[in-house]
Amino acid sequence: MLVLRWWIARWRSTLKWKLVSVFAAIILCNSVVISFFVNREVTTAIEREEIRLSGLVLKQANLNLGRYLQDYDHFLLTLGTSQEMTTWTNLSIDKKIESIVPYSIIQRDQIKPFVNDHPEVVSISFYNTYENQTFFSPDWALRNGYSMKDEPWFDEIPVVGNISYHVAVSQIYMDSRLNPVSIPVVSMIKRFGYKGTTYVKIDIRPNLLYSILNEMHLGDTGTGLIVDSHGTIIAHPQKDLFLSPLKQGIAERMKASSEGAFVLKDTKEIIIYDPVANTDWKSVIILHYDEIAQSIFKIRNVMLFTTVICLLLSVMLIVIASFSITRRLTKIKQTMKQTGQGLFHVPVPVEGQDEIAHLAQSYNIMLEDLQSNIKRLAEAKLAEQQSVLFSLQSQIDAHFLYNTLEIINSMASQIPHRDIEEITISLAHMFRYIANNKQAGIRIRGELGHLQRYLQIISIRYRGQLTYELKVDESCQDAECLKVILQPLAENAVKHGFETTGQPIKLSISIRNLENRYVEVLISDNGKGFDASQLELLTRELQRQDFQLSDFQRIGLLNIQYRLTMMYDHSQSGLTIGNHSSGGAFVRIVFPYIRGNNRSGG
């Protein structure tokens, strides 16, 4: 009793013995049920493999058949587009004598050479809607009074498209003694000419279909056959089944899809089928499960014996692995306790290269990130406090400032002086926009309004020395962005462009939607651009990730870069600068595309 209690207490307190006992229980359960699952899985695997191999045989047979039918398709296309066929097509039955010449050329140059290479051809017939009809057959004569338009499929042939195939026992032929004969044929019909006025029909014996089926090696009891869209057999190793219907259960299941496989539980037959290209036929393979089962039993016995041996070895390996895993997990546990006591600088010892080693490495990286985040959080709190203080200070005399601007506006309207009015109104809107600290994020539509008010003031101030071009994707208008990021960039361009050189300046502002993932803002000017040393210094500063509060006390490039990296992931946003090869500087901002909601503020 004491031993049992000691074992239970030991089991509860250590992960090592829990792992050993759990894995041992799993192995025991597996040994009880493994025979059932092995038998089922092996059976399924062999059935699946047999279906896969049979499917490959089926696709190869379809490939051979497709190549054969493609030869006829090419012949019909060459025949139907020849000049002689065009001439023959345009002649009616009243001009039958005139049609002899083009037909004789067709027969000599195309039909006879083709028939010599294809002995399975029974006949080649032409018919046009002018009632002109001709016929060629190396062995048979045509029944008196026959017309192609009397065929049951005549009205079903499309004007354009692929060859139409029809399989039947033809009654239209006579032998050398003019006795009627019945010949199983595959008819291939295609229309040519304007509005399909000419029908070309080739009748062939289905011998090739039988030879393709005979090439399928499907074991002792497997059967290959070809059926049409109605489930009628058009080729079968047993030729007496020609044009007989397929089993109703099989035909119904095959209508559900163009290709696939299924099992008939009542007859234990495996059916695999695949479409024949450019026809409404399907090649079918029927396999009997009893033949497959013989190999299943042999494989199952070998697998059972192997499984027993593997289970015994697994028990030994589980014990060894459990000790290895729990030893390293214990070290990670001890380090976590030290972290909880505030010792963030104590890392986890990394041993090995498996998942536990990766866990230790990830934990060490987490400790480093945690220290960095604590530092950044403290800086962010300080920056937030200073930002709130600045906002409060900016609002102390806000009403006085707005009222003063209104007085200036009223005085300008009495003079009248339109430029002063416009500058005053724009400046009032700008101050109101900046002083509103309720929203850090706003829509681009609002930012554009703030930018355009600034540009209006500058345009009036410099009297035509500033021109600008603004291109904005409509989908970006309601995208969210940080507040006051466009106007400072335009102000920098004016300050370092026109105010430095005294030359007229042109700004180009483009805002694009990048695949509904990002927003790109590109501001370019035609000024002198950045000096090489200045560009290198600014680029290095913008790439820093350890900004200090002193770096962004004023609204500038570093201020915008800091706010972008604080608001979004560093990999998804940022500010870059550079010079155009044709002259002038550019500033590019990228941040995630977030469509704004219906709230106010832009």
FENSUL-V941681 format. One record per run of one state. SS is the DSSP state (A for helix, B for strand, O for the rest). FROM is the first residue (numbers start at 1). TO is the last residue. If there is no record, write none. Layout:
BEGIN
((SS & FROM & TO) (SS & FROM & TO))
END
This chain:
BEGIN
((O & 1 & 1) (A & 2 & 13) (O & 14 & 14) (A & 15 & 80) (O & 81 & 82) (A & 83 & 89) (O & 90 & 92) (A & 93 & 95) (O & 96 & 98) (A & 99 & 117) (O & 118 & 120) (B & 121 & 128) (O & 129 & 132) (B & 133 & 136) (O & 137 & 140) (B & 141 & 142) (O & 143 & 147) (A & 148 & 150) (O & 151 & 153) (A & 154 & 156) (O & 157 & 163) (B & 164 & 174) (O & 175 & 179) (B & 180 & 192) (O & 193 & 193) (A & 194 & 196) (O & 197 & 197) (B & 198 & 204) (O & 205 & 206) (A & 207 & 214) (O & 215 & 222) (B & 223 & 227) (O & 228 & 231) (B & 232 & 236) (O & 237 & 238) (A & 239 & 241) (O & 242 & 244) (B & 245 & 245) (O & 246 & 247) (A & 248 & 254) (O & 255 & 259) (B & 260 & 264) (O & 265 & 268) (B & 269 & 275) (O & 276 & 281) (B & 282 & 288) (A & 289 & 340) (O & 341 & 354) (A & 355 & 394) (O & 395 & 397) (A & 398 & 415) (O & 416 & 417) (A & 418 & 435) (O & 436 & 440) (B & 441 & 443) (A & 444 & 462) (O & 463 & 465) (B & 466 & 472) (O & 473 & 473) (A & 474 & 476) (O & 477 & 478) (B & 479 & 482) (O & 483 & 486) (A & 487 & 496) (O & 497 & 497) (A & 498 & 501) (O & 502 & 504) (B & 505 & 514) (O & 515 & 517) (B & 518 & 525) (O & 526 & 531) (A & 532 & 542) (O & 543 & 548) (A & 549 & 552) (O & 553 & 556) (A & 557 & 567) (O & 568 & 569) (A & 570 & 572) (O & 573 & 573) (B & 574 & 579) (O & 580 & 584) (B & 585 & 592) (O & 593 & 594) (B & 595 & 595) (O & 596 & 602))
END
